[in-house]
């Protein structure tokens, strides 16, 4: 028993315990930091996926509404912003507007006008502006 007591006293007096704690912290901190960074990246990826889904849902829901393109765009943006804030996700309005515009361009429910066999043009009804572009 005296030997065990002497070993414990030596560990405490020599600072070995402090050194082991510091060494463990120095080795563990980068690992913990990488896990935190990975979790934040996953959270941002899931938030972006939710933003895209909410934008697509709102664009598809407003396709047949009897409103101007600008009204549809503004309503879709406001609904997406409200949905995300209700779920605790903060996204700036410029990002929401870009997601809604992207959803409009990708939606199978929005009209496409074919100019000829070589090119097709997407009509930008959501904003009532010039066509978005040609393929």
C-alpha positions as CSV (number, residue, x, y, z in Angstrom):
1,X,0.0,0.0,0.0
2,X,2.9,2.3,0.8
3,X,4.3,1.7,-2.7
4,X,1.1,2.7,-4.3
5,X,0.9,5.8,-2.2
6,X,4.4,6.7,-3.1
7,X,3.7,6.3,-6.9
8,X,0.6,8.6,-6.6
9,X,2.5,11.2,-4.7
10,X,5.3,11.1,-7.3
11,X,2.8,11.5,-10.2
12,X,1.3,14.5,-8.5
13,X,4.5,16.1,-7.4
14,X,6.4,15.6,-10.7
15,X,3.6,17.3,-12.7
16,X,3.2,14.2,-14.8
17,X,-0.6,14.4,-14.4
18,X,-0.6,18.0,-15.7
19,X,1.7,17.0,-18.6
20,X,-0.6,14.1,-19.5
21,X,-3.6,16.3,-19.5
22,X,-1.9,18.9,-21.6
23,X,-0.6,16.2,-24.0
24,X,-4.1,14.7,-24.3
25,X,-5.6,18.1,-24.9
26,X,-3.0,19.0,-27.6
27,X,-3.7,15.7,-29.4
28,X,-7.5,15.9,-29.1
29,X,-8.1,19.5,-30.0
30,X,-7.4,19.2,-33.7
31,X,-9.6,16.1,-33.9
32,X,-12.4,17.9,-32.1
33,X,-12.0,20.9,-34.3
34,X,-12.3,18.8,-37.4
35,X,-15.5,17.1,-36.1
36,X,-17.0,20.6,-35.4
37,X,-16.1,21.8,-38.9
38,X,-17.5,18.7,-40.4
39,X,-20.8,19.1,-38.5
40,X,-21.1,22.7,-39.6
41,X,-20.5,21.7,-43.2
42,X,-23.2,19.0,-43.0
43,X,-25.6,21.5,-41.4
44,X,-25.0,24.1,-44.2
45,X,-25.5,21.4,-46.8
46,X,-28.8,20.3,-45.3
47,X,-29.9,23.9,-45.0
48,X,-29.1,24.5,-48.7
49,X,-31.0,21.3,-49.7
50,X,-34.0,22.5,-47.7
51,X,-33.8,25.9,-49.3
52,X,-33.8,24.3,-52.8
53,X,-36.7,22.1,-52.0
54,X,-38.8,24.9,-50.5
55,X,-38.1,27.1,-53.5
56,X,-39.1,24.4,-55.9
57,X,-42.3,23.6,-54.0
58,X,-43.3,27.3,-53.9
59,X,-42.5,27.9,-57.6
60,X,-44.5,24.9,-58.6
61,X,-47.4,25.9,-56.4
62,X,-47.5,29.4,-57.9
63,X,-47.2,28.4,-61.6
64,X,-50.9,28.5,-62.3
65,X,-51.7,31.5,-60.0
66,X,-53.4,34.4,-61.7
67,X,-50.7,36.9,-60.8
68,X,-47.9,38.7,-62.6
69,X,-44.5,37.2,-62.7
70,X,-43.1,39.7,-60.3
71,X,-45.9,39.0,-57.8
72,X,-45.3,35.2,-58.1
73,X,-41.5,35.8,-57.5
74,X,-42.0,38.0,-54.5
75,X,-44.6,35.7,-53.0
76,X,-42.4,32.6,-53.5
77,X,-39.4,34.4,-51.9
78,X,-41.5,35.5,-48.9
79,X,-43.0,32.0,-48.4
80,X,-39.5,30.4,-48.6
81,X,-38.1,33.0,-46.1
82,X,-40.9,32.4,-43.7
83,X,-40.6,28.6,-44.0
84,X,-36.9,28.7,-43.3
85,X,-37.1,31.1,-40.4
86,X,-39.9,29.0,-38.9
87,X,-37.4,26.1,-38.9
88,X,-34.6,28.2,-37.4
89,X,-32.6,28.6,-40.5
90,X,-31.4,32.1,-41.3
91,X,-30.7,32.8,-45.0
92,X,-30.3,36.2,-46.6
93,X,-32.9,37.4,-49.1
94,X,-30.4,37.5,-52.0
95,X,-29.7,33.8,-51.6
96,X,-33.5,33.0,-51.4
97,X,-34.1,35.0,-54.5
98,X,-31.3,33.1,-56.3
99,X,-32.8,29.8,-55.2
100,X,-36.3,30.8,-56.3
101,X,-35.0,31.9,-59.7
102,X,-33.0,28.6,-60.0
103,X,-36.1,26.6,-59.1
104,X,-38.1,28.4,-61.8
105,X,-35.5,27.6,-64.4
106,X,-35.3,24.0,-63.4
107,X,-39.0,23.4,-62.9
108,X,-40.8,21.1,-65.4
109,X,-44.0,23.1,-64.9
110,X,-42.7,26.4,-66.2
111,X,-43.1,27.1,-69.9
112,X,-40.4,26.5,-72.4
113,X,-40.5,28.0,-75.9
114,X,-38.7,26.1,-78.7
115,X,-37.3,28.5,-81.3
116,X,-36.0,25.9,-83.7
117,X,-34.5,22.4,-83.6
118,X,-31.1,23.7,-82.5
119,X,-32.0,26.0,-79.6
120,X,-34.7,26.3,-76.9
121,X,-35.3,29.4,-74.9
122,X,-36.8,29.5,-71.4
123,X,-39.4,32.3,-71.0
124,X,-38.9,34.1,-67.7
125,X,-42.5,34.5,-66.7
126,X,-41.7,34.7,-63.0
127,X,-40.1,38.1,-63.4
128,X,-41.8,39.4,-66.5
129,X,-38.5,40.4,-68.0
130,X,-36.4,39.3,-70.9
131,X,-35.8,35.5,-71.5
132,X,-33.2,34.0,-69.3
133,X,-31.0,32.6,-72.1
134,X,-30.6,30.0,-74.8
135,X,-29.1,26.6,-74.8
